[in-house]
Amino acid sequence: MAGEKIIAVVGATGAQGGGLVRAILADPAGGFRVRAITRNKDSDKAKALAAQGAEIAAADLDDEQSLTKAFTGAYGAFCVTNFWEHFSGQKEYEQAGNLARACKAAGVQHAIWSTLEDTRKWVPVHDTRMPTLQGKYKVAHFDAKADANELFRNAGVPTTYLHTTFYWENLIYFGLGPKKGPDGKYLLTYPMGKSRLSGIAAEDIGKCAYAIFKRGREFINKDVGIAGEHITLDEMAKTLSKALGVEVKYNEVTPEQFRAFGFPGAEDVGNMFQIYKEFEKPFMAFRPIETARSLNPGLLNFEKWAEANKSRIPLD
């Protein structure tokens, strides 16, 4: 409709971007319409979004010109990168640079950059408590995003720096859900000790982002940390036991043991959990639940998320 502001959403068929697309589509009177950006306009997911009323635009994070074209005419842009496609902090940084420059070239008035902390402020590169990765990172998928913050600032893009956290959906898609042990009982294996894990539903990230866009310039040039709950792994296991109808126990391992599991990105994820464990208080303090709830009153805690998604959590 005329007068509606366009929000261009990178990663529109993914977790964060998909949540934002659905939030905009669910609010037809909100004054915004969505331009869903995807590499493949002909994918089933893209076609499904088009059928729901989204405008579809093709662009590639490695192609700055394609991003500029996709952002042209948009009021806002939601910018996110996916480390897990390539496992390269440098590539993620370069893609963020393409996003920042494209926002500037297209005249975007409000960008949200989905970012994370620089873990090297807590554990310097020379610190041997955890391995240094790719020559310059401790947690590559955190540190590269933190490095990229400057790219949005230097480009002069009006930006909100949205600091997300662990997705509850990692229990569904990333292989971090309960696994059956030798005794037939289900184990939740993490190197968290008794520290609390800050987590959030991916859908809630999208809803929070939409609220930030709706509140105009209030959050431009500001850092916003969001979480749905801070919860121990013992508490998570009890909640999963109730939701899934099977006994789930927390299986504590050390970060060193977790890093040695050998799956792609295991060292990066192991370092991430060590940061969560050792720097629990500052990580949580930056993500007060009240912030996310003020943006999204329907914010899900882990219990509500688990109940709503129990049929999607694999039990192998």
Order of alpha helices (4+ residues) and beta strands (2+ residues): beta-alpha-beta-alpha-beta-alpha-beta-alpha-beta-alpha-beta-beta-alpha-beta-beta-beta-alpha-beta-beta-alpha-beta-alpha-alpha-alpha-alpha-alpha
